[in-house]
């Protein structure tokens, strides 16, 4: 059965997409730690990030770096944190989290509850800055 991320990639369910290329997609986390919290996923559904072949892994990291630089231009923060946990959804993914302090990347704290309009506005800002 396709993961929820594959359904977003295939446009079967909506997602606040901020960037895309031939092999990866970046979209806002709908339960973010901070405004601009973005997930970067390979379009190929592979459960564990270290099971990606080396080229896809390196391409995914390069794309993540580009997306992180764009988020940093779009959302007020000191820097972008990165986390790979991989237990929540059986599809490799990278969390890019705008940080103002260390607690911003604490996954055990309550998530933000943003409206669809707020998510749309944040996604549009990131998309507008992506090059």
C-alpha positions in Angstrom: 0.0 0.0 0.0 1.3 3.4 -0.9 2.6 5.6 1.9 0.9 9.0 2.7 4.0 10.6 1.1 3.6 8.7 -2.1 0.0 9.8 -2.2 1.2 13.5 -1.9 3.8 12.9 -4.6 1.2 11.4 -6.9 -1.2 14.3 -6.1 -3.8 11.8 -4.8 -4.1 13.9 -1.6 -3.2 17.6 -1.1 0.1 18.7 0.2 1.7 22.1 0.6 4.5 21.5 -1.9 7.4 24.0 -1.7 9.9 22.5 -4.2 10.2 19.6 -6.6 12.7 18.0 -9.0 12.9 14.8 -10.9 13.7 12.6 -7.9 12.4 14.4 -4.8 9.6 16.5 -3.3 9.6 19.0 -0.5 6.4 19.9 1.3 5.3 21.4 4.6 4.7 19.1 7.6 1.1 19.5 8.6 2.0 19.0 12.3 5.0 21.2 12.4 7.4 21.9 15.2 7.9 25.4 13.9 6.6 27.5 11.0 8.3 26.3 7.8 9.0 22.8 9.1 9.4 20.9 5.8 9.7 17.3 4.8 11.9 16.2 1.9 11.2 12.8 0.4 12.5 10.8 -2.5 9.8 10.1 -5.1 10.8 6.5 -5.0 9.1 4.8 -2.0 11.9 3.4 0.1 11.3 2.9 3.8 14.8 3.5 5.3 17.0 6.4 4.2 20.1 4.3 4.4 18.6 1.8 1.9 18.6 4.5 -0.8 21.3 3.9 -3.4 24.2 6.2 -3.0 23.3 8.5 -5.9 19.7 9.0 -4.7 20.9 9.6 -1.2 23.5 12.2 -2.3 20.9 13.9 -4.6 18.3 13.9 -1.8 20.8 15.6 0.5 21.8 18.2 -2.1 18.1 19.0 -2.8 17.5 19.2 1.0 20.4 21.7 1.2 18.8 23.9 -1.5 15.4 23.7 0.2 16.9 24.6 3.6 18.6 27.7 2.1 15.2 28.7 0.7 13.4 28.2 4.0 16.0 30.2 5.8 15.2 33.1 3.4 11.5 32.7 3.9 10.9 32.1 7.6 12.4 34.0 10.5 15.0 31.7 12.2 18.6 31.5 13.2 19.3 28.4 11.1 17.7 25.2 9.8 18.0 22.0 11.8 17.9 18.6 10.1 16.6 15.3 11.5 16.1 11.9 10.0 14.0 9.7 12.3 12.1 7.5 9.9 9.7 5.7 12.3 6.6 7.7 11.7 6.0 6.9 8.0 7.4 4.0 6.1 9.0 6.3 3.4 12.4 7.8 3.8 12.2 11.5 4.7 14.2 14.4 6.0 12.9 17.0 8.4 14.1 20.5 7.9 13.1 22.6 10.9 13.6 26.4 11.2 15.4 27.0 14.6 15.5 29.9 16.9 16.5 27.8 19.9 17.5 24.2 20.7 14.0 23.2 21.9 12.6 24.0 18.4 13.7 20.5 17.2 12.4 18.6 20.2 9.9 16.1 18.6 8.3 15.3 22.0 6.9 18.8 22.5 3.4 19.8 21.3 3.2 20.5 17.6 1.9 23.8 16.2 -1.7 23.9 15.0 -1.7 26.0 11.9 -4.7 26.7 9.7 -4.7 25.7 6.0 -4.5 29.4 5.1 -1.4 29.8 7.3 0.2 26.7 5.7 -0.7 28.0 2.2 0.9 31.4 3.0 4.1 29.8 4.4 4.4 27.4 1.4 3.9 30.3 -1.1 6.6 32.3 0.6 9.1 29.4 0.4 8.1 28.6 -3.2 8.6 32.3 -4.2 12.1 32.2 -2.8 13.1 28.8 -4.4 15.4 29.0 -7.3 
